[in-house]
Amino acid sequence: MRGILAGGVMALALCGPAFAGPIVVDGNLADWGVSVGDNNTSNFTGAAVTGTVLDKTLYVTHEDQPDLAGDAYFLDPNYGGQNYDAEFMGVALLDDVLYLALVTGQRPDNGLMRFSPGDIRIVARSGKSGPVLAIYGIEVGGGPGGAANANALTDAGAPAGSTYTLASNGFTLSHAYNGRAVGSIWRDPDWLLDPLPPATAVQLAASGGTPVGTADYVYTRDAGPGSQHAVIELAFDRGIFGHASALDIYWAPSCGNDVLEIKDDLPGRVPEPGTLAVLALGLAGLRMVRRRR
């Protein structure tokens, strides 16, 4: 697991008791025990946490820089400041539902040149150090950037996802809507690499892969006055990973300036034999995790 307190003061806070109630996919992370504060008014109070909180298994990694840092500020593995900052990733498991929350400095008021969020990449393995069974991608979306595009994105209505063309320095050259719906989940899709070393797979290509479901999904893209953060929150049935017993989860801006990962310690779900038989017949559907408001 990666989660180092590096550089400036953290812009998020772990509050207790965490997970006192159900997790609601609404972009508000209070039910994760996380408080998002602009201008470094709140802080993480400890190192990254792994453990069980009430009836939920929780995995957290965080690495934040000062909220007002400019492009020359070092992130990890590259530079970029708040406009590219990947700040918090949390994963919770409740029964067969996998919940994922991300906090980032990439929000539409960065403008097109700096606003190009990557997509979520999940590697399914047979055991923590076992062979890769499949690689999954979740379409984050984002849009072209700019304050006019600041309203939240959700899975409702299946809005089109986003593909970004980048310059060699990581700046966004252009945006195009693609054929992947926001929140859609794909098995073994094609990936685009970021242009900065070490070049990694961070953005879904516009085609390739097999659709396996759609997450209950929200991306706040908050461009309100003074806001330095956007929140991505989603939930889906982790049974889509089939036989996988370990999952590695990654997220980064499409330029790869920063990255968060929870790796080699997140258990997958091994289906019951009866469930496998139903899956083999193609009769099992994804249990929809509906948003409660």
N, C-alpha and C positions, 0 to 999 in steps of 0.2 A: 504494500500500500504506500502511496506517495502522499505526503501532506506535511510539508516543512514550513515552519514560520520563517519566512525569508524576507529581508528588506524592511519595508515600512510597516506601519501599524495595521492590524487587520481591520476590515470594514464590516465584519459580521460578528454576531455573538451567539454562543450556545447558552440557552436559558433552560431552567428546570422548573418542574419536572418535564422532560421531553416526552412526547407521545402520550399525553394524558388523555387524548381523545382520538377519534378516527382521523386519518389523513384525508383531507379534501383537496382535490386537484383544482386549485383556484389561483395559483401564483402567490399566495400568502403563506409563508413558511413558518408561521407561528406554531402550527401543529407539528413541525419538525423540531421545535425547540430552538429555532434560528431567528434572530432578529437582524434585519438588513438596515444598516444606518449609513447615510451619506456623509462625506467629508470626515471619515474616520472618527465618528462620534461614538462608535461601539466597537468592541474588540472580541476576537476569540480569546477565551481565557485559558485554554490548555492545548495540548497537542491533539492530533487527530485521534478520534475515538473509534474503537471497534468493540462491540459487545451487544448485550441484550438489554433493551429498555422496555419494561413491562412485557407485553406479549409480542413485541416486534424485534426482529434482528436488525441492527443498525450498523451501517458502515459509513464513515465520513472521511473525506480528505479535503484539505483547504490550503490555499497558498495565495495570499493577497498582497498587493502593493498599495501605496497611497492612492486614494481615490482621485486626486488631482494631478497625478504624475503624467508627464508628457511623453511623446513618442520615444524619446531617448532613454526612458527608464527601463532597466533590465527586468524582464519577467523570467521565464525559464521554459524553453531553451533559448529564446530570442528576446529582442527588445520590443517596446510598444506602449508601455504605460497603460492607463486605465482603459483606453479605447479598445484594447485587445485582451484585457485581463480576464483569465479564468480563475474564479475566486473560491467557489465552494461546489463540492459534489457530495450528495448524500444518497444512499441506497437503503431502503427498508424492505423487509420481507414479512408479509402477513398472510398466513395460509399460502395460497397459490398465487398471490398478487405481488408483483415487484413494483415498488414505487421508486421514482428517481427524481431528484431535485438538483438543479444547477443554478448558480448565481454567476453573472458575468458583467463586465463593463461594456459589452457590445450591445448598444441600443441604437435605435434609428437616428437619434440626433447626432451620432458620430458623423453622419453623412455617408454617401456612397463609398468614398475612397477608403474609409476605415470600417465600415459596417459590413461584415461578411462572415456570419457565424457558420461554423462547420456543422456536420451532422454527428449523431451519436453512433459510436461503433462498439459492438459487443462481440467478443470472441468467446464461443462456447467450446469447452474442453471436456475431455474425459479425465477428470481428476485435475488437481491444481497445477501439476506439471505435465499432464498428459497431452496426447495429441489433440490438435484442433479438429473439432467435428464440423463446425460451420462458423461463418462470420456474418453477423447481422448488422443492418444499418437502420436507423430511425431518422426519418426526414424531419429536420428542425424547422425549415422554412426561413423566414426572415424578411423577404421583400427587398425593395431597392434602396432602403434607407431614406432618411429625411424625416422631419418631425410630422409630416402629413401621414406617415405610415406607422405612427406610434401606438395605435390601438392594438389590443391583445390579439394574438393568433390562437385559435382553438381548432380542434378536430371537427367541430360542427360545420357541416356543409362541405367538408373535404376541400379546403382551399389549396391551391397549387403550391408546391414547394419551390425552392430557389436554388439556382446554380450560379456560381460567381466565377468570372474570369479574372485572374490575378496577374499583376505585373511581377517581375522577378524580385522586386523589393517587398512584395506582400501586399501592396496597395491594390484595391479593387478597381478593375478597369470597366467592368460591365456586369449587369445582372440580367438573368432570364428566368421566367417561370418554367418549371419542368412538369413532367407528367406524373410526378410522385406527390400524393396528397400529404399535407402537413400531418405529422403524427403517424404516418404509415410505416410499417415494419417490414423489412425485406431480408430474405435469406440469400447469402452469397451474392450481393450486388457488385457492380463495378464501382471502383473508387477513383477519385481524383487525388493526386498528391499535392501537398502544399509546396510552394516554390522555394522555401527556405530550408537549409540543412538543419537537422537531418530530415529529409523529405519523408513525410509519413502520410498514410491514407486518412484524410480528415473530412472529405466532402464526397457525398454520393454523386456518381455520374448520373446523367439524365436518363439512362436506360440500364438494363441488366438486373438480374436477380429475380427471385420469386416472392410475391407478396404473401405474407403470413398473418397479417392482422393490422389493426389500427389501435394505437394507444389512446386512452383518455388523456387529453393533452391541452396545455396552455403555455403560451410564451408571452409574457407581459409586454415586452418591448417598451417599457415605460420611458417616455421622453418628457415627463413632467418637469416643471421648474426645479432646478437644483438636483435632479435625480442622476445618480452615477451608476445605476445598476439596472439589469433586466433579470427576470427569473424565468427559468424553464422548468416545468413540473409535469410529470406524466405517470401513468400507471397502466399496467397490462398484465395478462395472465402469463406467468413465466413458464407454463407448460409448452409454449411454442418452442422452447429449446430442446424438447424431446429427451434423449438419453443423457444430455450434458449434466455433469455433476459439479462443474466449476465454471464461473463466468468472469471475464475481464472486461471492464467498461471504461471507455475513453471518450473524452470530449475536448475539442480545441477550436479556436477560430480557424477559418478556412486558410489563413496564412500560416498557421502553425506557430505563431509567436509565443503562445503559452499553451499548456496542456494540463488537464487533470485526469487522473486514472485511479481506479480501484481494481487491483490486479491480484490474481492468484489467491484470493481469500474469500471470495463471494460464492457461496454454494449455489449450484443449480438445483433443480428438482428432478429426481429420478422417478418417472411415472410408475404407478402401480401396473402390474401385468395386464389387468383388465383394461386400463386406460390405453396402454400400448396397443392392445388388440383393436380397440375402437379407432385409434388414430390410424392404424394400418388399413382399416376399412374406409377411411376418409369420412367418418361420420361425426367426428368430434369437432366442435366449433370453439372459437375463443369465447370465454366467458367475459362479457363486456363489463368493464369497470366504469360504472356511470358516475358522473360528477354529482355530488350532493351539495346543494347550496343552502 
